[in-house]
Amino acid sequence: MIGKMTGLFILFSSILLSILMTSNLSFFFDIPSFLIVMTPLLILFFFKFIKEAEKMNGITKGKEVSHWELIGSTSLQLGVLGAFFGLIIMFKSLNNPSAIGPAMAITLLSMFYSLIGFLVSFFMGNFKARPTYYYIAFLQLFFLISAFYTIGLSFKNN
């Protein structure tokens, strides 16, 4: 447990230090992105303490999902959901280049928060990465490429 906490401390320290060295910490906080990703994760985290005795039904023995693995998987999926919201807002505001930046912030910060949630759950739980985690990461990469391509097109047309 001490090793896990040390790993989390090093992870958060390096992220915080790199943010503070390059920009302001307030640039990395967006309320809609935070609510999209972190609120369901906190509910899942506290749900464990309420429903500790009950087990999930309908899962083959040996294929159960640990609590931390559920939080990590949900975190990645919520990042994709936040990216959807940001891309929808960005596509609706292509006529107004000044509105593209906040929509892009929702897209990128949702994915950033989801990766932080995944890394925390990965450090705290002892689980192996399943292939679906890689598919979700590729989907997030697709969102990044499409978002930057959209921005390039919107500035090219103006």
Rosetta blueprint (number, residue, H / E / L):
1 M L
2 I H
3 G H
4 K H
5 M H
6 T H
7 G H
8 L H
9 F H
10 I H
11 L H
12 F H
13 S H
14 S H
15 I H
16 L H
17 L H
18 S H
19 I H
20 L H
21 M H
22 T H
23 S L
24 N L
25 L H
26 S H
27 F H
28 F H
29 F L
30 D L
31 I H
32 P H
33 S H
34 F H
35 L H
36 I H
37 V H
38 M H
39 T H
40 P H
41 L H
42 L H
43 I H
44 L H
45 F H
46 F H
47 F H
48 K H
49 F H
50 I H
51 K L
52 E L
53 A L
54 E L
55 K L
56 M L
57 N L
58 G L
59 I L
60 T L
61 K L
62 G L
63 K L
64 E L
65 V L
66 S L
67 H H
68 W H
69 E H
70 L H
71 I H
72 G H
73 S H
74 T H
75 S H
76 L H
77 Q H
78 L H
79 G H
80 V H
81 L H
82 G H
83 A H
84 F H
85 F H
86 G H
87 L H
88 I H
89 I H
90 M H
91 F H
92 K H
93 S L
94 L L
95 N L
96 N L
97 P H
98 S H
99 A H
100 I H
101 G H
102 P H
103 A H
104 M H
105 A H
106 I H
107 T H
108 L H
109 L H
110 S H
111 M H
112 F H
113 Y H
114 S H
115 L H
116 I H
117 G H
118 F H
119 L H
120 V H
121 S H
122 F H
123 F H
124 M H
125 G L
126 N L
127 F L
128 K L
129 A L
130 R L
131 P H
132 T H
133 Y H
134 Y H
135 Y H
136 I H
137 A H
138 F H
139 L H
140 Q H
141 L H
142 F H
143 F H
144 L H
145 I H
146 S H
147 A H
148 F H
149 Y H
150 T H
151 I H
152 G H
153 L H
154 S H
155 F H
156 K H
157 N H
158 N L
